[in-house]
Amino acid sequence: MQLIGMLDSPFVRRVAIAARLLGVPLEHRNLSVFGSYDVIRAVNPAVKVPTLVCDDGTVLMESGLILDYFETLGGRSLWPADAAERRHALRVAGLSLAVCEKVVQMVIEKRLRPPELLFEGWFTRIRQQLGGTLAALDSALTEEPMSLEESRLGHAAIAAAVAWRCVQIKVADDVLPAYPTLADFSARAERLSAFEAAPADEAAVMVPA
């Protein structure tokens, strides 16, 4: 199977990390939706990453749906079975993915839209949403810490760690308050082998399993 997309995307990266934990082998095509638009469009007309090309040629997209398929292949779930633990994990994952979405919006506004067309009120709202979501995520991890044992690592922990790393890479200048629990959690996660094998810098190529 082929995973298409750059690892500076938290959505691509969460798929790559989970695949390694689930023992799903992947060939990584380090392509950008901007620099390689036509190449990706030839595979996936929606031009979205992550794009997964299955062994039979079927093309899947949306990170959550790809991860659902990986769990079928891997024969286990990276979500907790216990209802209370699962509820907490779903909250952390939801907040983390919202962070990622707001980062993408901020990058579009700051880097792609011509400065004379920037709607300052809209950008301020996005920045407020990002800050509030980061604060909620930091609190959730403070109130109910998550394990970073690689054998117990789940989707929520992966999402939280990659979300904060994405913030650091893409919009650090626009995130002023400190989120100490989240920052420490992400820093420790980045030292795990599954994270090191899928580094987040823009030139990164995933390390083969």
Phi, psi and omega per residue, in radians:
M1 nan 2.670 3.128
Q2 -2.031 2.297 3.013
L3 -1.828 2.088 -3.100
I4 -1.848 2.268 3.098
G5 2.431 2.678 -3.136
M6 -1.475 2.586 -3.067
L7 -1.367 -0.052 2.976
D8 -1.316 -0.225 2.994
S9 -1.405 2.146 3.138
P10 -1.143 -0.440 3.135
F11 -1.263 -0.713 3.053
V12 -1.171 -0.753 -3.048
R13 -1.147 -0.699 -3.138
R14 -1.109 -0.585 3.088
V15 -1.177 -0.785 -3.116
A16 -1.096 -0.730 -3.125
I17 -1.182 -0.797 -3.140
A18 -1.115 -0.650 3.119
A19 -1.043 -0.716 3.130
R20 -1.136 -0.742 3.135
L21 -1.147 -0.568 -3.112
L22 -1.556 -0.043 3.128
G23 1.280 0.522 -3.141
V24 -1.699 1.993 -3.109
P25 -1.300 2.425 -3.106
L26 -2.377 2.559 2.861
E27 -1.736 2.220 -3.080
H28 -1.731 2.201 3.027
R29 -1.877 1.881 -2.995
N30 -1.436 1.293 -3.029
L31 -2.019 2.492 3.134
S32 -1.716 2.489 3.092
V33 -1.212 -0.263 3.090
F34 -1.631 -1.002 -3.097
G35 -1.280 -0.419 -3.097
S36 -2.154 0.620 -3.064
Y37 -0.919 -0.880 -3.073
D38 -1.182 -0.593 3.122
V39 -1.148 -0.810 3.134
I40 -1.186 -0.673 -3.131
R41 -1.056 -0.569 3.120
A42 -1.180 -0.419 3.124
V43 -1.659 -0.765 -3.072
N44 -2.341 1.865 -3.069
P45 -1.074 -0.336 3.079
A46 -1.325 -0.285 -3.130
V47 0.892 0.966 3.110
K48 -2.060 2.538 2.994
V49 -2.139 2.542 0.028
P50 -1.268 2.530 2.930
T51 -2.005 2.303 3.093
L52 -1.984 2.185 3.040
V53 -1.781 1.928 -3.100
C54 -1.280 2.920 -3.092
D55 -1.056 -0.508 3.130
D56 -1.580 0.110 3.116
G57 1.639 -0.143 3.094
T58 -1.101 2.379 -3.129
V59 -1.862 2.167 3.092
L60 -1.996 2.642 3.050
M61 -2.506 3.051 -3.007
E62 1.307 2.055 -2.990
S63 -1.013 -0.722 -3.122
G64 -1.095 -0.667 -3.141
L65 -1.262 -0.667 3.076
I66 -1.100 -0.731 3.131
L67 -1.134 -0.619 3.069
D68 -1.057 -0.730 3.109
Y69 -1.161 -0.713 3.116
F70 -1.063 -0.664 3.131
E71 -1.142 -0.600 3.053
T72 -1.109 -0.762 3.129
L73 -1.186 -0.701 -3.081
G74 -1.388 -0.276 3.089
G75 1.321 0.301 3.079
R76 -2.737 2.868 -3.127
S77 -1.877 2.577 3.035
L78 -1.741 0.286 2.986
W79 -1.810 2.532 3.097
P80 -1.125 2.588 3.085
A81 -1.440 -0.601 3.141
D82 -1.151 2.362 -3.038
A83 -1.069 -0.783 -3.113
A84 -1.165 -0.752 3.113
E85 -1.129 -0.681 3.139
R86 -1.144 -0.709 3.121
R87 -1.049 -0.771 3.111
H88 -1.122 -0.748 -3.141
A89 -1.090 -0.717 3.128
L90 -1.143 -0.642 3.095
R91 -1.139 -0.831 -3.137
V92 -1.080 -0.771 -3.141
A93 -1.117 -0.736 3.134
G94 -1.090 -0.774 3.086
L95 -1.091 -0.729 -3.108
S96 -1.123 -0.760 -3.141
L97 -1.204 -0.581 3.052
A98 -1.124 -0.695 3.045
V99 -0.983 -0.835 -3.121
C100 -1.063 -0.729 3.127
E101 -1.098 -0.724 -3.135
K102 -1.209 -0.608 3.062
V103 -1.078 -0.793 3.119
V104 -1.020 -0.773 3.127
Q105 -1.076 -0.716 -3.130
M106 -1.165 -0.691 3.127
V107 -1.111 -0.733 3.113
I108 -1.062 -0.787 -3.113
E109 -1.154 -0.706 -3.025
K110 -1.477 -0.623 -2.983
R111 -1.848 -0.418 -3.033
L112 -1.892 -0.596 -3.129
R113 -1.393 2.331 3.078
P114 -0.983 2.425 -3.067
P115 -0.940 -0.623 -3.094
E116 -1.252 -0.213 3.127
L117 -1.830 0.050 -3.140
L118 -1.159 2.215 3.083
F119 -1.647 1.744 -2.997
E120 -1.066 -0.649 3.130
G121 -1.109 -0.681 3.108
W122 -1.187 -0.752 3.140
F123 -1.106 -0.701 3.107
T124 -1.081 -0.702 3.121
R125 -1.120 -0.753 3.122
I126 -1.069 -0.757 -3.139
R127 -1.113 -0.672 3.077
Q128 -1.136 -0.734 3.109
Q129 -1.082 -0.742 3.124
L130 -1.099 -0.812 -3.131
G131 -1.091 -0.755 3.135
G132 -1.133 -0.682 -3.139
T133 -1.219 -0.690 3.071
L134 -1.084 -0.711 3.120
A135 -1.110 -0.725 3.128
A136 -1.158 -0.679 3.122
L137 -1.171 -0.750 3.096
D138 -1.039 -0.746 3.132
S139 -1.143 -0.718 -3.129
A140 -1.085 -0.687 3.137
L141 -1.326 -0.471 3.095
T142 -1.273 -0.799 -3.079
E143 -1.229 -0.605 -3.109
E144 -2.452 1.491 -3.073
P145 -1.027 2.652 3.122
M146 -1.947 2.556 3.118
S147 -1.243 2.499 3.010
L148 -2.030 0.359 2.969
E149 -1.187 2.213 -3.009
E150 -1.035 -0.537 -3.137
S151 -1.254 -0.316 -3.114
R152 -1.981 0.107 -3.065
L153 -1.129 2.340 -3.110
G154 -2.181 3.126 -3.083
H155 -1.032 -0.673 -3.084
A156 -1.154 -0.792 3.121
A157 -1.094 -0.740 3.110
I158 -1.054 -0.831 -3.095
A159 -1.080 -0.744 -3.131
A160 -1.110 -0.789 -3.102
A161 -1.157 -0.779 -3.113
V162 -1.245 -0.517 3.110
A163 -1.112 -0.805 -3.130
W164 -1.162 -0.678 3.099
R165 -1.101 -0.651 3.098
C166 -1.115 -0.729 3.079
V167 -1.021 -0.794 -3.122
Q168 -1.080 -0.697 -3.079
I169 -1.312 -0.706 -2.923
K170 -1.723 -0.704 -2.972
V171 -2.396 0.533 -3.069
A172 -0.975 -0.605 -3.097
D173 -1.192 -0.330 -3.104
D174 -1.765 0.016 -3.138
V175 -1.981 1.703 -3.020
L176 -1.515 -0.825 -3.090
P177 -1.176 2.721 3.094
A178 -1.531 2.532 3.062
Y179 -2.204 1.344 -2.899
P180 -1.087 -0.699 -3.118
T181 -1.163 -0.801 3.134
L182 -1.114 -0.758 -3.134
A183 -1.080 -0.782 3.128
D184 -1.151 -0.730 3.125
F185 -1.037 -0.822 -3.127
S186 -1.144 -0.724 -3.140
A187 -1.059 -0.732 3.123
R188 -1.208 -0.648 3.109
A189 -1.123 -0.650 -3.105
E190 -1.115 -0.293 3.117
R191 -1.545 -0.075 3.111
L192 -1.349 2.601 -3.057
S193 -1.062 -0.644 -3.124
A194 -1.144 -0.567 3.097
F195 -1.363 -0.734 -3.140
E196 -1.100 -0.490 3.136
A197 -1.312 -0.255 3.124
A198 -2.274 1.205 -3.040
P199 -1.159 2.623 -2.954
A200 -1.582 -0.117 -3.090
D201 -1.205 2.727 -2.933
E202 -1.156 -0.398 -3.131
A203 -1.663 0.090 -2.976
A204 -1.199 2.547 2.968
V205 -2.149 2.300 -3.049
M206 -1.063 2.374 3.103
V207 -1.305 2.260 3.140
P208 -1.037 2.546 3.103
A209 -1.223 nan nan
